[in-house]
């Protein structure tokens, strides 16, 4: 399974509670379907947000942001 879906920043700005609910419910639903189908591997595709604030040019050589504790 390749998982590329997500909730956008604009959706959070428009209504954070609904965006959180949609993100969580859809991810839980996807996990249930994958379990039912016997999916054994998942590839998760993230966004440029892993590099920190989206300011200025970001290349594939950019360092990842430190994880928040």
mmCIF file as Biopython writes it, N, C-alpha, C and O atoms, coordinates in Angstrom:
data_model
#
loop_
_atom_site.group_PDB
_atom_site.id
_atom_site.type_symbol
_atom_site.label_atom_id
_atom_site.label_alt_id
_atom_site.label_comp_id
_atom_site.label_asym_id
_atom_site.label_entity_id
_atom_site.label_seq_id
_atom_site.pdbx_PDB_ins_code
_atom_site.Cartn_x
_atom_site.Cartn_y
_atom_site.Cartn_z
_atom_site.occupancy
_atom_site.B_iso_or_equiv
_atom_site.auth_seq_id
_atom_site.auth_asym_id
_atom_site.pdbx_PDB_model_num
ATOM 1   N N  . UNK A ? 1  ? 0.855   -1.171 0.000  1.0 0.0 1  A 1 
ATOM 2   C CA . UNK A ? 1  ? 0.000   0.000  0.000  1.0 0.0 1  A 1 
ATOM 3   C C  . UNK A ? 1  ? 0.894   1.224  0.000  1.0 0.0 1  A 1 
ATOM 4   O O  . UNK A ? 1  ? 1.818   1.326  0.807  1.0 0.0 1  A 1 
ATOM 5   N N  . UNK A ? 2  ? 0.625   2.140  -0.892 1.0 0.0 2  A 1 
ATOM 6   C CA . UNK A ? 2  ? 1.315   3.422  -0.915 1.0 0.0 2  A 1 
ATOM 7   C C  . UNK A ? 2  ? 0.309   4.466  -0.457 1.0 0.0 2  A 1 
ATOM 8   O O  . UNK A ? 2  ? -0.717  4.676  -1.104 1.0 0.0 2  A 1 
ATOM 9   N N  . UNK A ? 3  ? 0.607   5.120  0.664  1.0 0.0 3  A 1 
ATOM 10  C CA . UNK A ? 3  ? -0.305  6.080  1.274  1.0 0.0 3  A 1 
ATOM 11  C C  . UNK A ? 3  ? 0.202   7.500  1.017  1.0 0.0 3  A 1 
ATOM 12  O O  . UNK A ? 3  ? 1.216   7.916  1.579  1.0 0.0 3  A 1 
ATOM 13  N N  . UNK A ? 4  ? -0.507  8.233  0.170  1.0 0.0 4  A 1 
ATOM 14  C CA . UNK A ? 4  ? -0.108  9.604  -0.177 1.0 0.0 4  A 1 
ATOM 15  C C  . UNK A ? 4  ? -1.168  10.615 0.228  1.0 0.0 4  A 1 
ATOM 16  O O  . UNK A ? 4  ? -0.991  11.812 -0.001 1.0 0.0 4  A 1 
ATOM 17  N N  . UNK A ? 5  ? -2.246  10.170 0.816  1.0 0.0 5  A 1 
ATOM 18  C CA . UNK A ? 5  ? -3.351  11.070 1.139  1.0 0.0 5  A 1 
ATOM 19  C C  . UNK A ? 5  ? -3.073  11.823 2.427  1.0 0.0 5  A 1 
ATOM 20  O O  . UNK A ? 5  ? -2.325  11.358 3.287  1.0 0.0 5  A 1 
ATOM 21  N N  . UNK A ? 6  ? -3.669  12.961 2.544  1.0 0.0 6  A 1 
ATOM 22  C CA . UNK A ? 6  ? -3.532  13.739 3.761  1.0 0.0 6  A 1 
ATOM 23  C C  . UNK A ? 6  ? -4.452  14.935 3.738  1.0 0.0 6  A 1 
ATOM 24  O O  . UNK A ? 6  ? -5.130  15.208 2.747  1.0 0.0 6  A 1 
ATOM 25  N N  . UNK A ? 7  ? -4.461  15.638 4.844  1.0 0.0 7  A 1 
ATOM 26  C CA . UNK A ? 7  ? -5.270  16.842 4.986  1.0 0.0 7  A 1 
ATOM 27  C C  . UNK A ? 7  ? -4.338  18.030 4.786  1.0 0.0 7  A 1 
ATOM 28  O O  . UNK A ? 7  ? -3.241  18.061 5.343  1.0 0.0 7  A 1 
ATOM 29  N N  . UNK A ? 8  ? -4.763  18.993 4.004  1.0 0.0 8  A 1 
ATOM 30  C CA . UNK A ? 8  ? -3.910  20.134 3.672  1.0 0.0 8  A 1 
ATOM 31  C C  . UNK A ? 8  ? -3.950  21.219 4.744  1.0 0.0 8  A 1 
ATOM 32  O O  . UNK A ? 8  ? -4.858  21.258 5.576  1.0 0.0 8  A 1 
ATOM 33  N N  . UNK A ? 9  ? -2.953  22.095 4.708  1.0 0.0 9  A 1 
ATOM 34  C CA . UNK A ? 9  ? -2.919  23.239 5.626  1.0 0.0 9  A 1 
ATOM 35  C C  . UNK A ? 9  ? -4.177  24.078 5.479  1.0 0.0 9  A 1 
ATOM 36  O O  . UNK A ? 9  ? -4.733  24.559 6.466  1.0 0.0 9  A 1 
ATOM 37  N N  . UNK A ? 10 ? -4.621  24.249 4.243  1.0 0.0 10 A 1 
ATOM 38  C CA . UNK A ? 10 ? -5.811  25.068 3.989  1.0 0.0 10 A 1 
ATOM 39  C C  . UNK A ? 10 ? -7.047  24.474 4.664  1.0 0.0 10 A 1 
ATOM 40  O O  . UNK A ? 10 ? -7.910  25.213 5.138  1.0 0.0 10 A 1 
ATOM 41  N N  . UNK A ? 11 ? -7.135  23.156 4.707  1.0 0.0 11 A 1 
ATOM 42  C CA . UNK A ? 11 ? -8.263  22.514 5.387  1.0 0.0 11 A 1 
ATOM 43  C C  . UNK A ? 11 ? -8.213  22.764 6.891  1.0 0.0 11 A 1 
ATOM 44  O O  . UNK A ? 11 ? -9.255  22.938 7.525  1.0 0.0 11 A 1 
ATOM 45  N N  . UNK A ? 12 ? -7.007  22.784 7.470  1.0 0.0 12 A 1 
ATOM 46  C CA . UNK A ? 12 ? -6.881  23.083 8.894  1.0 0.0 12 A 1 
ATOM 47  C C  . UNK A ? 12 ? -7.247  24.539 9.186  1.0 0.0 12 A 1 
ATOM 48  O O  . UNK A ? 12 ? -7.873  24.827 10.206 1.0 0.0 12 A 1 
ATOM 49  N N  . UNK A ? 13 ? -6.863  25.446 8.307  1.0 0.0 13 A 1 
ATOM 50  C CA . UNK A ? 13 ? -7.211  26.858 8.483  1.0 0.0 13 A 1 
ATOM 51  C C  . UNK A ? 13 ? -8.726  27.041 8.403  1.0 0.0 13 A 1 
ATOM 52  O O  . UNK A ? 13 ? -9.301  27.820 9.162  1.0 0.0 13 A 1 
ATOM 53  N N  . UNK A ? 14 ? -9.361  26.330 7.496  1.0 0.0 14 A 1 
ATOM 54  C CA . UNK A ? 14 ? -10.807 26.442 7.314  1.0 0.0 14 A 1 
ATOM 55  C C  . UNK A ? 14 ? -11.582 25.849 8.483  1.0 0.0 14 A 1 
ATOM 56  O O  . UNK A ? 14 ? -12.694 26.291 8.770  1.0 0.0 14 A 1 
ATOM 57  N N  . UNK A ? 15 ? -11.023 24.869 9.153  1.0 0.0 15 A 1 
ATOM 58  C CA . UNK A ? 15 ? -11.716 24.246 10.278 1.0 0.0 15 A 1 
ATOM 59  C C  . UNK A ? 15 ? -10.886 23.131 10.870 1.0 0.0 15 A 1 
ATOM 60  O O  . UNK A ? 15 ? -10.986 21.977 10.453 1.0 0.0 15 A 1 
ATOM 61  N N  . UNK A ? 16 ? -10.059 23.484 11.850 1.0 0.0 16 A 1 
ATOM 62  C CA . UNK A ? 16 ? -9.117  22.514 12.425 1.0 0.0 16 A 1 
ATOM 63  C C  . UNK A ? 16 ? -9.795  21.273 13.007 1.0 0.0 16 A 1 
ATOM 64  O O  . UNK A ? 16 ? -9.339  20.163 12.733 1.0 0.0 16 A 1 
ATOM 65  N N  . UNK A ? 17 ? -10.859 21.409 13.795 1.0 0.0 17 A 1 
ATOM 66  C CA . UNK A ? 17 ? -11.476 20.197 14.354 1.0 0.0 17 A 1 
ATOM 67  C C  . UNK A ? 17 ? -11.958 19.225 13.267 1.0 0.0 17 A 1 
ATOM 68  O O  . UNK A ? 17 ? -11.756 18.016 13.379 1.0 0.0 17 A 1 
ATOM 69  N N  . UNK A ? 18 ? -12.583 19.750 12.235 1.0 0.0 18 A 1 
ATOM 70  C CA . UNK A ? 18 ? -13.066 18.893 11.144 1.0 0.0 18 A 1 
ATOM 71  C C  . UNK A ? 18 ? -11.891 18.273 10.393 1.0 0.0 18 A 1 
ATOM 72  O O  . UNK A ? 18 ? -11.958 17.110 9.996  1.0 0.0 18 A 1 
ATOM 73  N N  . UNK A ? 19 ? -10.821 19.035 10.195 1.0 0.0 19 A 1 
ATOM 74  C CA . UNK A ? 19 ? -9.645  18.515 9.492  1.0 0.0 19 A 1 
ATOM 75  C C  . UNK A ? 19 ? -8.989  17.403 10.302 1.0 0.0 19 A 1 
ATOM 76  O O  . UNK A ? 19 ? -8.622  16.369 9.744  1.0 0.0 19 A 1 
ATOM 77  N N  . UNK A ? 20 ? -8.836  17.603 11.620 1.0 0.0 20 A 1 
ATOM 78  C CA . UNK A ? 20 ? -8.269  16.552 12.484 1.0 0.0 20 A 1 
ATOM 79  C C  . UNK A ? 20 ? -9.135  15.302 12.425 1.0 0.0 20 A 1 
ATOM 80  O O  . UNK A ? 20 ? -8.627  14.191 12.271 1.0 0.0 20 A 1 
ATOM 81  N N  . UNK A ? 21 ? -10.435 15.487 12.546 1.0 0.0 21 A 1 
ATOM 82  C CA . UNK A ? 21 ? -11.363 14.354 12.534 1.0 0.0 21 A 1 
ATOM 83  C C  . UNK A ? 21 ? -11.251 13.589 11.218 1.0 0.0 21 A 1 
ATOM 84  O O  . UNK A ? 21 ? -11.189 12.359 11.204 1.0 0.0 21 A 1 
ATOM 85  N N  . UNK A ? 22 ? -11.228 14.327 10.125 1.0 0.0 22 A 1 
ATOM 86  C CA . UNK A ? 22 ? -11.125 13.705 8.800  1.0 0.0 22 A 1 
ATOM 87  C C  . UNK A ? 22 ? -9.804  12.941 8.673  1.0 0.0 22 A 1 
ATOM 88  O O  . UNK A ? 22 ? -9.784  11.814 8.179  1.0 0.0 22 A 1 
ATOM 89  N N  . UNK A ? 23 ? -8.721  13.542 9.109  1.0 0.0 23 A 1 
ATOM 90  C CA . UNK A ? 23 ? -7.412  12.895 9.015  1.0 0.0 23 A 1 
ATOM 91  C C  . UNK A ? 23 ? -7.365  11.617 9.849  1.0 0.0 23 A 1 
ATOM 92  O O  . UNK A ? 23 ? -6.886  10.584 9.382  1.0 0.0 23 A 1 
ATOM 93  N N  . UNK A ? 24 ? -7.860  11.689 11.074 1.0 0.0 24 A 1 
ATOM 94  C CA . UNK A ? 24 ? -7.810  10.532 11.971 1.0 0.0 24 A 1 
ATOM 95  C C  . UNK A ? 24 ? -8.761  9.439  11.515 1.0 0.0 24 A 1 
ATOM 96  O O  . UNK A ? 24 ? -8.376  8.273  11.432 1.0 0.0 24 A 1 
ATOM 97  N N  . UNK A ? 25 ? -9.996  9.807  11.221 1.0 0.0 25 A 1 
ATOM 98  C CA . UNK A ? 25 ? -10.982 8.804  10.808 1.0 0.0 25 A 1 
ATOM 99  C C  . UNK A ? 25 ? -10.580 8.119  9.506  1.0 0.0 25 A 1 
ATOM 100 O O  . UNK A ? 25 ? -10.724 6.904  9.375  1.0 0.0 25 A 1 
ATOM 101 N N  . UNK A ? 26 ? -10.087 8.874  8.565  1.0 0.0 26 A 1 
ATOM 102 C CA . UNK A ? 26 ? -9.704  8.285  7.276  1.0 0.0 26 A 1 
ATOM 103 C C  . UNK A ? 26 ? -8.489  7.377  7.427  1.0 0.0 26 A 1 
ATOM 104 O O  . UNK A ? 26 ? -8.417  6.332  6.781  1.0 0.0 26 A 1 
ATOM 105 N N  . UNK A ? 27 ? -7.537  7.760  8.267  1.0 0.0 27 A 1 
ATOM 106 C CA . UNK A ? 27 ? -6.364  6.921  8.493  1.0 0.0 27 A 1 
ATOM 107 C C  . UNK A ? 27 ? -6.765  5.629  9.196  1.0 0.0 27 A 1 
ATOM 108 O O  . UNK A ? 27 ? -6.272  4.554  8.853  1.0 0.0 27 A 1 
ATOM 109 N N  . UNK A ? 28 ? -7.658  5.732  10.179 1.0 0.0 28 A 1 
ATOM 110 C CA . UNK A ? 28 ? -8.136  4.531  10.863 1.0 0.0 28 A 1 
ATOM 111 C C  . UNK A ? 28 ? -8.887  3.619  9.893  1.0 0.0 28 A 1 
ATOM 112 O O  . UNK A ? 28 ? -8.705  2.401  9.921  1.0 0.0 28 A 1 
ATOM 113 N N  . UNK A ? 29 ? -9.714  4.192  9.052  1.0 0.0 29 A 1 
ATOM 114 C CA . UNK A ? 29 ? -10.463 3.408  8.071  1.0 0.0 29 A 1 
ATOM 115 C C  . UNK A ? 29 ? -9.505  2.712  7.098  1.0 0.0 29 A 1 
ATOM 116 O O  . UNK A ? 29 ? -9.681  1.536  6.780  1.0 0.0 29 A 1 
ATOM 117 N N  . UNK A ? 30 ? -8.490  3.449  6.629  1.0 0.0 30 A 1 
ATOM 118 C CA . UNK A ? 30 ? -7.508  2.863  5.722  1.0 0.0 30 A 1 
ATOM 119 C C  . UNK A ? 30 ? -6.771  1.715  6.400  1.0 0.0 30 A 1 
ATOM 120 O O  . UNK A ? 30 ? -6.561  0.671  5.782  1.0 0.0 30 A 1 
ATOM 121 N N  . UNK A ? 31 ? -6.376  1.888  7.653  1.0 0.0 31 A 1 
ATOM 122 C CA . UNK A ? 31 ? -5.670  0.826  8.376  1.0 0.0 31 A 1 
ATOM 123 C C  . UNK A ? 31 ? -6.549  -0.413 8.510  1.0 0.0 31 A 1 
ATOM 124 O O  . UNK A ? 31 ? -6.058  -1.534 8.372  1.0 0.0 31 A 1 
ATOM 125 N N  . UNK A ? 32 ? -7.824  -0.229 8.774  1.0 0.0 32 A 1 
ATOM 126 C CA . UNK A ? 32 ? -8.746  -1.363 8.875  1.0 0.0 32 A 1 
ATOM 127 C C  . UNK A ? 32 ? -8.861  -2.101 7.546  1.0 0.0 32 A 1 
ATOM 128 O O  . UNK A ? 32 ? -8.820  -3.331 7.510  1.0 0.0 32 A 1 
ATOM 129 N N  . UNK A ? 33 ? -9.005  -1.358 6.467  1.0 0.0 33 A 1 
ATOM 130 C CA . UNK A ? 33 ? -9.084  -1.978 5.137  1.0 0.0 33 A 1 
ATOM 131 C C  . UNK A ? 33 ? -7.807  -2.737 4.801  1.0 0.0 33 A 1 
ATOM 132 O O  . UNK A ? 33 ? -7.855  -3.832 4.240  1.0 0.0 33 A 1 
ATOM 133 N N  . UNK A ? 34 ? -6.656  -2.146 5.151  1.0 0.0 34 A 1 
ATOM 134 C CA . UNK A ? 34 ? -5.388  -2.806 4.864  1.0 0.0 34 A 1 
ATOM 135 C C  . UNK A ? 34 ? -5.268  -4.106 5.650  1.0 0.0 34 A 1 
ATOM 136 O O  . UNK A ? 34 ? -4.798  -5.115 5.125  1.0 0.0 34 A 1 
ATOM 137 N N  . UNK A ? 35 ? -5.693  -4.078 6.910  1.0 0.0 35 A 1 
ATOM 138 C CA . UNK A ? 35 ? -5.650  -5.284 7.728  1.0 0.0 35 A 1 
ATOM 139 C C  . UNK A ? 35 ? -6.565  -6.352 7.128  1.0 0.0 35 A 1 
ATOM 140 O O  . UNK A ? 35 ? -6.172  -7.513 7.007  1.0 0.0 35 A 1 
ATOM 141 N N  . UNK A ? 36 ? -7.775  -5.963 6.755  1.0 0.0 36 A 1 
ATOM 142 C CA . UNK A ? 36 ? -8.731  -6.884 6.156  1.0 0.0 36 A 1 
ATOM 143 C C  . UNK A ? 36 ? -8.177  -7.495 4.865  1.0 0.0 36 A 1 
ATOM 144 O O  . UNK A ? 36 ? -8.368  -8.682 4.599  1.0 0.0 36 A 1 
ATOM 145 N N  . UNK A ? 37 ? -7.491  -6.675 4.069  1.0 0.0 37 A 1 
ATOM 146 C CA . UNK A ? 37 ? -6.954  -7.128 2.777  1.0 0.0 37 A 1 
ATOM 147 C C  . UNK A ? 37 ? -5.631  -7.880 2.913  1.0 0.0 37 A 1 
ATOM 148 O O  . UNK A ? 37 ? -5.123  -8.430 1.936  1.0 0.0 37 A 1 
ATOM 149 N N  . UNK A ? 38 ? -5.080  -7.902 4.114  1.0 0.0 38 A 1 
ATOM 150 C CA . UNK A ? 38 ? -3.821  -8.615 4.314  1.0 0.0 38 A 1 
ATOM 151 C C  . UNK A ? 38 ? -2.591  -7.848 3.870  1.0 0.0 38 A 1 
ATOM 152 O O  . UNK A ? 38 ? -1.544  -8.443 3.612  1.0 0.0 38 A 1 
ATOM 153 N N  . UNK A ? 39 ? -2.708  -6.538 3.781  1.0 0.0 39 A 1 
ATOM 154 C CA . UNK A ? 39 ? -1.553  -5.715 3.385  1.0 0.0 39 A 1 
ATOM 155 C C  . UNK A ? 39 ? -0.466  -5.865 4.449  1.0 0.0 39 A 1 
ATOM 156 O O  . UNK A ? 39 ? -0.728  -5.740 5.646  1.0 0.0 39 A 1 
ATOM 157 N N  . UNK A ? 40 ? 0.748   -6.133 3.994  1.0 0.0 40 A 1 
ATOM 158 C CA . UNK A ? 40 ? 1.843   -6.375 4.923  1.0 0.0 40 A 1 
ATOM 159 C C  . UNK A ? 40 ? 2.890   -5.258 4.927  1.0 0.0 40 A 1 
ATOM 160 O O  . UNK A ? 40 ? 3.717   -5.188 5.836  1.0 0.0 40 A 1 
ATOM 161 N N  . UNK A ? 41 ? 2.858   -4.390 3.923  1.0 0.0 41 A 1 
ATOM 162 C CA . UNK A ? 41 ? 3.830   -3.298 3.864  1.0 0.0 41 A 1 
ATOM 163 C C  . UNK A ? 41 ? 3.132   -2.008 3.470  1.0 0.0 41 A 1 
ATOM 164 O O  . UNK A ? 41 ? 2.205   -2.003 2.660  1.0 0.0 41 A 1 
ATOM 165 N N  . UNK A ? 42 ? 3.598   -0.912 4.063  1.0 0.0 42 A 1 
ATOM 166 C CA . UNK A ? 42 ? 3.036   0.407  3.775  1.0 0.0 42 A 1 
ATOM 167 C C  . UNK A ? 42 ? 4.185   1.354  3.458  1.0 0.0 42 A 1 
ATOM 168 O O  . UNK A ? 42 ? 5.210   1.353  4.141  1.0 0.0 42 A 1 
ATOM 169 N N  . UNK A ? 43 ? 4.008   2.152  2.429  1.0 0.0 43 A 1 
ATOM 170 C CA . UNK A ? 43 ? 4.941   3.229  2.116  1.0 0.0 43 A 1 
ATOM 171 C C  . UNK A ? 43 ? 4.180   4.520  2.368  1.0 0.0 43 A 1 
ATOM 172 O O  . UNK A ? 43 ? 3.150   4.777  1.745  1.0 0.0 43 A 1 
ATOM 173 N N  . UNK A ? 44 ? 4.695   5.329  3.285  1.0 0.0 44 A 1 
ATOM 174 C CA . UNK A ? 44 ? 4.049   6.598  3.618  1.0 0.0 44 A 1 
ATOM 175 C C  . UNK A ? 44 ? 4.818   7.718  2.947  1.0 0.0 44 A 1 
ATOM 176 O O  . UNK A ? 44 ? 6.035   7.819  3.100  1.0 0.0 44 A 1 
ATOM 177 N N  . UNK A ? 45 ? 4.120   8.554  2.209  1.0 0.0 45 A 1 
ATOM 178 C CA . UNK A ? 45 ? 4.736   9.673  1.514  1.0 0.0 45 A 1 
ATOM 179 C C  . UNK A ? 45 ? 4.367   10.943 2.265  1.0 0.0 45 A 1 
ATOM 180 O O  . UNK A ? 45 ? 3.188   11.231 2.474  1.0 0.0 45 A 1 
ATOM 181 N N  . UNK A ? 46 ? 5.369   11.691 2.662  1.0 0.0 46 A 1 
ATOM 182 C CA . UNK A ? 46 ? 5.141   12.911 3.429  1.0 0.0 46 A 1 
ATOM 183 C C  . UNK A ? 46 ? 5.256   14.131 2.525  1.0 0.0 46 A 1 
ATOM 184 O O  . UNK A ? 46 ? 5.348   14.011 1.303  1.0 0.0 46 A 1 
ATOM 185 N N  . UNK A ? 47 ? 5.250   15.290 3.139  1.0 0.0 47 A 1 
ATOM 186 C CA . UNK A ? 47 ? 5.336   16.547 2.410  1.0 0.0 47 A 1 
ATOM 187 C C  . UNK A ? 47 ? 6.641   17.266 2.736  1.0 0.0 47 A 1 
ATOM 188 O O  . UNK A ? 47 ? 7.478   16.760 3.485  1.0 0.0 47 A 1 
ATOM 189 N N  . UNK A ? 48 ? 6.793   18.422 2.176  1.0 0.0 48 A 1 
ATOM 190 C CA . UNK A ? 48 ? 7.981   19.227 2.450  1.0 0.0 48 A 1 
ATOM 191 C C  . UNK A ? 48 ? 8.025   19.714 3.898  1.0 0.0 48 A 1 
ATOM 192 O O  . UNK A ? 48 ? 9.044   20.254 4.329  1.0 0.0 48 A 1 
ATOM 193 N N  . UNK A ? 49 ? 6.951   19.537 4.651  1.0 0.0 49 A 1 
ATOM 194 C CA . UNK A ? 49 ? 6.932   19.974 6.043  1.0 0.0 49 A 1 
ATOM 195 C C  . UNK A ? 49 ? 7.977   19.262 6.892  1.0 0.0 49 A 1 
ATOM 196 O O  . UNK A ? 49 ? 8.317   19.744 7.972  1.0 0.0 49 A 1 
ATOM 197 N N  . UNK A ? 50 ? 8.493   18.131 6.432  1.0 0.0 50 A 1 
ATOM 198 C CA . UNK A ? 50 ? 9.537   17.439 7.189  1.0 0.0 50 A 1 
ATOM 199 C C  . UNK A ? 50 ? 10.817  18.268 7.255  1.0 0.0 50 A 1 
ATOM 200 O O  . UNK A ? 50 ? 11.702  17.980 8.061  1.0 0.0 50 A 1 
ATOM 201 N N  . UNK A ? 51 ? 10.921  19.301 6.408  1.0 0.0 51 A 1 
ATOM 202 C CA . UNK A ? 51 ? 12.092  20.166 6.401  1.0 0.0 51 A 1 
ATOM 203 C C  . UNK A ? 51 ? 11.932  21.373 7.314  1.0 0.0 51 A 1 
ATOM 204 O O  . UNK A ? 51 ? 12.839  22.201 7.398  1.0 0.0 51 A 1 
ATOM 205 N N  . UNK A ? 52 ? 10.809  21.491 7.994  1.0 0.0 52 A 1 
ATOM 206 C CA . UNK A ? 52 ? 10.574  22.630 8.871  1.0 0.0 52 A 1 
ATOM 207 C C  . UNK A ? 52 ? 9.732   23.671 8.157  1.0 0.0 52 A 1 
ATOM 208 O O  . UNK A ? 52 ? 8.999   23.351 7.221  1.0 0.0 52 A 1 
ATOM 209 N N  . UNK A ? 53 ? 9.835   24.925 8.601  1.0 0.0 53 A 1 
ATOM 210 C CA . UNK A ? 53 ? 9.034   25.991 7.980  1.0 0.0 53 A 1 
ATOM 211 C C  . UNK A ? 53 ? 9.293   26.068 6.470  1.0 0.0 53 A 1 
ATOM 212 O O  . UNK A ? 53 ? 10.434  25.965 6.017  1.0 0.0 53 A 1 
ATOM 213 N N  . UNK A ? 54 ? 8.240   26.245 5.722  1.0 0.0 54 A 1 
ATOM 214 C CA . UNK A ? 54 ? 8.347   26.282 4.254  1.0 0.0 54 A 1 
ATOM 215 C C  . UNK A ? 54 ? 8.709   27.693 3.803  1.0 0.0 54 A 1 
ATOM 216 O O  . UNK A ? 54 ? 7.891   28.423 3.243  1.0 0.0 54 A 1 
ATOM 217 N N  . UNK A ? 55 ? 9.968   28.048 4.068  1.0 0.0 55 A 1 
ATOM 218 C CA . UNK A ? 55 ? 10.476  29.379 3.740  1.0 0.0 55 A 1 
ATOM 219 C C  . UNK A ? 55 ? 11.680  29.225 2.828  1.0 0.0 55 A 1 
ATOM 220 O O  . UNK A ? 55 ? 12.617  28.493 3.146  1.0 0.0 55 A 1 
ATOM 221 N N  . UNK A ? 56 ? 11.657  29.906 1.705  1.0 0.0 56 A 1 
ATOM 222 C CA . UNK A ? 56 ? 12.784  29.863 0.788  1.0 0.0 56 A 1 
ATOM 223 C C  . UNK A ? 56 ? 12.847  28.559 0.012  1.0 0.0 56 A 1 
ATOM 224 O O  . UNK A ? 56 ? 11.970  27.704 0.138  1.0 0.0 56 A 1 
ATOM 225 N N  . UNK A ? 57 ? 13.894  28.415 -0.792 1.0 0.0 57 A 1 
ATOM 226 C CA . UNK A ? 57 ? 14.032  27.209 -1.614 1.0 0.0 57 A 1 
ATOM 227 C C  . UNK A ? 57 ? 14.316  25.974 -0.751 1.0 0.0 57 A 1 
ATOM 228 O O  . UNK A ? 57 ? 15.050  26.051 0.235  1.0 0.0 57 A 1 
ATOM 229 N N  . UNK A ? 58 ? 13.738  24.858 -1.126 1.0 0.0 58 A 1 
ATOM 230 C CA . UNK A ? 58 ? 13.991  23.586 -0.449 1.0 0.0 58 A 1 
ATOM 231 C C  . UNK A ? 58 ? 14.396  22.592 -1.528 1.0 0.0 58 A 1 
ATOM 232 O O  . UNK A ? 58 ? 13.665  22.378 -2.496 1.0 0.0 58 A 1 
ATOM 233 N N  . UNK A ? 59 ? 15.563  21.990 -1.353 1.0 0.0 59 A 1 
ATOM 234 C CA . UNK A ? 59 ? 16.028  21.003 -2.331 1.0 0.0 59 A 1 
ATOM 235 C C  . UNK A ? 59 ? 16.055  19.627 -1.672 1.0 0.0 59 A 1 
ATOM 236 O O  . UNK A ? 59 ? 15.842  19.498 -0.467 1.0 0.0 59 A 1 
ATOM 237 N N  . UNK A ? 60 ? 16.316  18.615 -2.470 1.0 0.0 60 A 1 
ATOM 238 C CA . UNK A ? 60 ? 16.403  17.257 -1.935 1.0 0.0 60 A 1 
ATOM 239 C C  . UNK A ? 60 ? 17.612  17.094 -1.016 1.0 0.0 60 A 1 
ATOM 240 O O  . UNK A ? 60 ? 17.710  16.105 -0.289 1.0 0.0 60 A 1 
ATOM 241 N N  . UNK A ? 61 ? 18.530  18.057 -1.044 1.0 0.0 61 A 1 
ATOM 242 C CA . UNK A ? 61 ? 19.704  18.005 -0.170 1.0 0.0 61 A 1 
ATOM 243 C C  . UNK A ? 61 ? 19.457  18.651 1.185  1.0 0.0 61 A 1 
ATOM 244 O O  . UNK A ? 61 ? 20.327  18.606 2.055  1.0 0.0 61 A 1 
ATOM 245 N N  . UNK A ? 62 ? 18.283  19.252 1.380  1.0 0.0 62 A 1 
ATOM 246 C CA . UNK A ? 62 ? 17.986  19.947 2.635  1.0 0.0 62 A 1 
ATOM 247 C C  . UNK A ? 62 ? 17.946  18.951 3.783  1.0 0.0 62 A 1 
ATOM 248 O O  . UNK A ? 62 ? 17.527  17.805 3.620  1.0 0.0 62 A 1 
ATOM 249 N N  . UNK A ? 63 ? 18.391  19.409 4.947  1.0 0.0 63 A 1 
ATOM 250 C CA . UNK A ? 63 ? 18.351  18.568 6.135  1.0 0.0 63 A 1 
ATOM 251 C C  . UNK A ? 63 ? 16.939  18.516 6.688  1.0 0.0 63 A 1 
ATOM 252 O O  . UNK A ? 63 ? 16.181  19.478 6.559  1.0 0.0 63 A 1 
ATOM 253 N N  . UNK A ? 64 ? 16.585  17.402 7.299  1.0 0.0 64 A 1 
ATOM 254 C CA . UNK A ? 64 ? 15.266  17.270 7.931  1.0 0.0 64 A 1 
ATOM 255 C C  . UNK A ? 64 ? 15.226  18.078 9.220  1.0 0.0 64 A 1 
ATOM 256 O O  . UNK A ? 64 ? 16.239  18.233 9.902  1.0 0.0 64 A 1 
ATOM 257 N N  . UNK A ? 65 ? 14.055  18.587 9.542  1.0 0.0 65 A 1 
ATOM 258 C CA . UNK A ? 65 ? 13.877  19.321 10.789 1.0 0.0 65 A 1 
ATOM 259 C C  . UNK A ? 65 ? 13.969  18.354 11.948 1.0 0.0 65 A 1 
ATOM 260 O O  . UNK A ? 65 ? 13.663  17.170 11.806 1.0 0.0 65 A 1 
ATOM 261 N N  . UNK A ? 66 ? 14.386  18.854 13.088 1.0 0.0 66 A 1 
ATOM 262 C CA . UNK A ? 66 ? 14.433  18.036 14.295 1.0 0.0 66 A 1 
ATOM 263 C C  . UNK A ? 66 ? 13.008  17.727 14.724 1.0 0.0 66 A 1 
ATOM 264 O O  . UNK A ? 66 ? 12.130  18.586 14.643 1.0 0.0 66 A 1 
ATOM 265 N N  . UNK A ? 67 ? 12.779  16.515 15.176 1.0 0.0 67 A 1 
ATOM 266 C CA . UNK A ? 67 ? 11.456  16.115 15.664 1.0 0.0 67 A 1 
ATOM 267 C C  . UNK A ? 67 ? 11.181  16.832 16.972 1.0 0.0 67 A 1 
ATOM 268 O O  . UNK A ? 67 ? 12.066  16.982 17.814 1.0 0.0 67 A 1 
ATOM 269 N N  . UNK A ? 68 ? 9.943   17.271 17.130 1.0 0.0 68 A 1 
ATOM 270 C CA . UNK A ? 68 ? 9.547   17.923 18.374 1.0 0.0 68 A 1 
ATOM 271 C C  . UNK A ? 68 ? 9.232   16.856 19.404 1.0 0.0 68 A 1 
ATOM 272 O O  . UNK A ? 68 ? 8.597   15.849 19.093 1.0 0.0 68 A 1 
ATOM 273 N N  . UNK A ? 69 ? 9.674   17.077 20.617 1.0 0.0 69 A 1 
ATOM 274 C CA . UNK A ? 69 ? 9.429   16.097 21.696 1.0 0.0 69 A 1 
ATOM 275 C C  . UNK A ? 69 ? 8.084   16.298 22.321 1.0 0.0 69 A 1 
ATOM 276 O O  . UNK A ? 69 ? 7.714   15.567 23.240 1.0 0.0 69 A 1 
#
